[in-house]
Amino acid sequence: MDKREFGWKKIEELAGQQGIDSMKAVEAFSPRLAKLALEFGYGDVYADDNLDLRQRALVTLSSLITQGDSGRGLTYHFRAAMNVGLSKEQIFEVINHCSAYAGFPKAINALHIFKDVLSQYELDS
């Protein structure tokens, strides 16, 4: 399986059809960025077996929260984290933990985003 094909497989595993649709939207607008995300982000980085998907979700959320992401990235990865088995309590604790390193404004911002994601996730389930 090539990196592109593996990337699509990982997106589906993480985020289901919503993830596929999201990446297809990126691909339609910026094929080059989609290629980089698919082949490197998902097809290469996610190919290593030293971390499972739950561990990768913790790392990804921590990174996005500490960067202050307030857009689609954090929304997408909160949902993906729940899809791979992280509980809402574990995600709350990631947000709490990040407050010590990134500050309360970034953690509170992440909390508001997670609240919205969690509400929609519970409606969809």
Long-range contacts (C-beta under 8 A, 24 or more apart in sequence): 2-43, 3-38, 3-39, 3-40, 3-43, 3-44, 3-47, 4-35, 4-38, 4-39, 4-43, 5-43, 6-42, 6-43, 6-46, 6-47, 7-37, 7-38, 7-39, 7-41, 7-42, 7-43, 7-46, 8-38, 8-42, 10-42, 10-43, 10-46, 11-38, 11-42, 13-53, 13-84, 14-53, 14-80, 14-83, 14-84, 15-76, 15-79, 15-80, 15-83, 16-83, 18-79, 19-76, 19-80, 22-72, 22-76, 53-84, 53-85, 54-81, 54-84, 54-85, 54-86, 57-81, 57-84, 57-86, 58-86, 58-90, 58-94, 61-91, 61-94, 62-94, 62-97, 62-98, 64-110, 65-94, 65-95, 65-98, 65-102, 65-106, 65-107, 65-110, 66-98, 66-101, 66-102, 66-106, 67-106, 68-102, 68-105, 68-106, 68-109, 69-110, 70-109, 70-113, 74-110, 74-113, 74-114, 75-113, 75-116, 75-117, 78-113, 78-114, 78-117, 78-118, 79-117, 79-121, 82-118, 82-121, 88-118
